[in-house]
Amino acid sequence: MPTCHNCDTPISATFVRVFGDNDGTLEGCVHCLSSTELTGSDGRHESPSLRH
């Protein structure tokens, strides 16, 4: 079973597939990172402006 590279907590292969990089490397998990750090999102999304 894969483990978190940060805290060595066992994690599922699905978790690595979703939150890891293309090489299968995971920088953290729900035990050692906040949800913002885990998803890489800061809450700002680029969206196209709507013009009428």
C-alpha positions in Angstrom: 0.0 0.0 0.0 1.4 3.5 -0.8 2.3 5.9 1.9 2.4 9.7 2.2 5.8 11.0 1.5 5.4 13.6 4.2 4.1 11.6 7.2 4.2 7.9 6.1 0.5 7.4 6.7 -0.9 4.6 4.5 -3.1 5.9 1.7 -5.0 4.2 -1.1 -3.8 4.0 -4.7 -7.0 6.0 -5.7 -6.0 8.8 -3.3 -2.5 9.0 -5.0 -4.1 8.9 -8.5 -6.4 11.8 -7.6 -4.1 14.0 -5.5 -0.7 12.9 -6.7 1.3 14.2 -9.6 1.8 12.4 -13.0 4.6 10.3 -11.5 2.5 9.1 -8.6 4.3 11.3 -6.1 2.1 12.6 -3.3 3.5 15.6 -1.2 1.0 15.1 1.6 -2.3 13.6 2.7 -5.4 14.6 4.7 -3.4 13.9 7.9 -0.6 16.4 7.3 -2.0 19.0 4.8 -5.1 21.3 4.8 -7.7 20.7 2.1 -6.5 23.9 0.3 -2.9 22.7 0.3 -4.0 19.2 -0.8 -6.0 20.4 -3.8 -3.6 23.2 -4.7 -6.5 25.6 -4.8 -6.5 29.1 -3.3 -10.2 29.7 -3.9 -9.6 32.0 -6.9 -10.8 30.7 -10.2 -10.2 32.3 -13.6 -13.5 32.5 -15.3 -14.4 34.2 -18.6 -16.3 37.4 -18.3 -19.8 37.4 -19.5 -20.7 40.3 -21.9 -24.1 41.1 -23.2 
